Amino acid sequence: MSLPSDPYYRDDLALVHHRGFAFHAEACAPGILAMLEPIGQRDGVVLEIGCGSGLLTEELVRAGHRVVASDASPAMLRLARITAPGAQEIVRLTLPDDAVPMVDAIVGVGHALNYLPDAGAIDRALLLLARSLLPGGVMAIDICDLEWGTAHTQQNLGRVEDDWAIISRFSLPSPDRYVRDMTTFTRNEDGTWRRDDERHDNILIDTSTIPAVLASEGLQVEMQSSFGSEELPAGLRTIIGHRPT
């Protein structure tokens, strides 16, 4: 059986995520916006990686930022164009292979880099992002540590709403690989239901190595447990960095 050309966040899961899982972006937005105040004052450009359906993008635009929102999922990008029409650009970007524009800030929630195929690809993506950050620039993204795997090993979870439902099953085949097998059900216009299945493989890394990796590109970085006052799940870290002027 051939694999789908877009393995992560196809139409149905993208829609379910948009409708039911906005809480992470909403919780992270205040802390990120506070860090971006100097960028807004100089009318800098903010690159958002893993923008998903545009939930954080909308917050950034509402705060007056010029935003280039990016994601690797075409289905998510279609939703983002509806959610955040005020973004400067909404583009498909697949790290670590695609070119990244020079920008004043890089932000992202939803641990997008953990979807890359291995730890080496994550390092290459981090270095690529670092090289694209202009002097005085800010980086604020989240990423899953090895601790994520041991802290989130529920066998399954389910949620049912009026027009969608999701069942998630979790596994940890190795200490650095966290797997979610998800089945979504979404209601068609005629009232019938359709089903889709997605398997998400996330690579977990020792995040304590990240400051040294980014220091090689001139970024000053701290690994933290939040962007601001929000409480993030165990094992989810934030990369908070800046490039000196």
URGILIN-V932564 format. One record per helix or strand of 3 or more residues. SS is the DSSP state (A for helix, B for strand). FROM is the first residue (numbers start at 1). LEN is the number of residues. Records with the same first field share a line. If there is no record, write none. Layout:
SS = FROM-LEN, FROM-LEN
This chain:
A = 11-10, 23-13, 37-5, 55-8, 74-10, 112-4, 119-13, 147-5, 207-9
B = 45-4, 66-6, 89-4, 103-6, 133-13, 156-5, 164-11, 177-11, 193-11, 219-6, 236-8
